[in-house]
């Protein structure tokens, strides 16, 4: 599922729903958690459930960030969303494997049997980061891990601009996701007017193997879409490697050179992934 850009939409702001649907974001993440004041949650979940049941068909991935499992609000969210057209439920504050399994069981009971709803886990606590690999492999419906920087860093007094700290977190989350064979997604960047800062974080996340980044404002969408799309040079190189691999396989050769670079299995797997991603993006753009 293509999610280079994932636009957050507060469920308490129904006037934004159609605008978000018409945006260039690959995915929309309707938020019932932190973006909604406690006394507004019943109205927000009712408005969102109505919209998701009546919305027109879309190629965008539709996510809902519900409240944390184990809370009364989580149960109310899942009950209200029963039968709604949703691709992914985003679970915040993921820390415990058993809790994830229980939450997924609750989600499965209320979603349409014909629809395979995925689960995106937020890694946003020290415990969650430490157990990220266990969480990633906790259930087949877990399709990705997503970093929640504010909840993870602020209580610890870790400065958001510390690139070494961010790199450590990203690598830990990406390797945990890789163990499960799923994607990792970078978290939100709150300084909306700092487009250079947002672009820098996108580039660093891409370098760490992330599939996309959250957007908290429409102005961030184009940057994420452009950054997490393979550029022309990457695609050209990937096609050369894939072609060379086909020739090498036919000759029974396991390692070989492409323009002076030694190529073997892991490089071929990466090249094929780039070609597949480029094809997927081209298909989406053509629609």
Secondary structure, 3 states (H helix, E strand, C coil): CCCCEEEEEECCCHHHHHHHHCCCCCEEEEECCCCCCHHHHHHHHHHHHHHHHHCCCCCCEEEEEECCCCCHHHHHHHHHCCCCCCCEEEECCCCCHHHHHHHHHHHHHHCCCCCCCEEEEEECCHHHHHCHHHHHCCCCCEEEEEECHHHHHHHHCCCCCCHHHHHHHHHHHHHHHHHHCCEEEECCCCCCCCHHHHHHHHHHHHHCCCCEEEECCHHHHHHHHHHCCCCHHHHHHHHHHHHHHHHHHHHCCCCEEECCEEECHHHHHHHHHHHHHHHHHHHHHHC
